[in-house]
Amino acid sequence: MKMDVSDDGTVTIASIDEAAAQKALSMVAKIVEVPEVGKVYSGKVKKIMEFGAFVEILPNTDVFFTSPRSRSIGSRKWRMNSPSGKSCW
């Protein structure tokens, strides 16, 4: 597999193995993805504080969750109820 990034930011992926090319494409897409309001993400808790948690939802993209209605804060998992009543992980 070969991957090239040009000066204008264009990414070219070439491979004789389609699965490897798709995996590389997926990795690049996650790096450049912009978070969308209303979309549900799963992520890794990076830091827990008394007032909420910092969660990495995309590579190099951390968000802060806080809610007076939080149910529990654990060492690696943090759950809160969103205003719509749906659970966010």
Summary of the structure (lengths in Angstrom):
residues: 89
radius of gyration: 17.5
end to end distance: 34.8
largest distance: 52.2
contacts: 178
relative contact order: 0.12
helix: 17%
strand: 38%
